[in-house]
Amino acid sequence: EMPIQQILTFCWVALNEGGVQRDLCSALDMPHSTASRNLAALSTVHRLGKPGLGLITWVENPEDRRAKLLMLTDKGRAFATQITDLL
């Protein structure tokens, strides 16, 4: 089960791979704290130390070390393909 905000966050990352959290927040009209919580749940470690879904990862941005690039993991790509196939 995945809350709608996580689904929207995942879809945005899948469609805008290499984007940054600031752009995600702007596009989805989402506060940074909400985006951080959703991104953490989609990554390997959920907040509170629980395991995350392992669908996305943050990659260091060579142009701006403060802004991490949002990328899909292999598992995330497979999930995106499953969603696309259903549509």
N, C-alpha and C positions, 0 to 999 in steps of 0.2 A: 504494500500500500504506500502511496506517495501523495501527500497533500498537493492541492492545485498549485500553490505557490512554488513548490519544488518542481512540478511538471513544467510550469512556465519558465522557471529559471533554467532547467535542463534544456528545454527547446530553444531558448535564447542562445545558450552556449553552443548548442549543436548548429544553429544557423549563423552564428557569429564567432566561430572558433578563432581564438587569438585576440578576442576582445578583452576589455578590462572591466572590473566591477563598476567603476564609475559610469561607464556606458550602459551596462546592464541596468543599473539603478535609474538612469534617465529614461531608458526605453520602456521599462516596466513600471515607472513611477513608484519605485520601491525604496524605502529608507535603507541606508547602508547597513544598519543592524539586521534588518530582515534579510537582505541579500547575503550578508555574511553567514547568518544562521542556515539559510537554504543551501548556499555553496558548501558549507561545512558538511551538511547532511549528505550532499551528493559526492563529496570527496571521500578519502579513506578514513578520516577520523571525524566523527560527528562531535558536536559540542558535548560537554560532560564526559568526554573520553569514550563514548560508545563507538562501535565500528560504524563507519559510513557506508554508503552504497558503492563507492569506488567507481563512479561514472565520470567524474571530472578530476582534473588536477590543475594546480597553479604552476606556471612556468615563469622563471625570471625573465623580465623584459630587458633586453640588452640596451634599449634606448632610455628606459626610465626604471631604475631598480625599485622604486616605490610602488609601481603599478605592475602587478603580476598578470600575466596573460592566462586566460581561462581556456583550457584545452580538454577535449574528450580523451578518456583512456580507451584502450581497446574494448573493454567491457561497455563503455559509453557509446562507442561507435556501433557496436553490435545492437545495443538497445535502440539507438536512433534508427538503425536499419529496420528493426522489428516494427517500430512505430510507423515508419514510412510505408512499409509493406502492408500494414493494416489500413492505411488511407488509400 
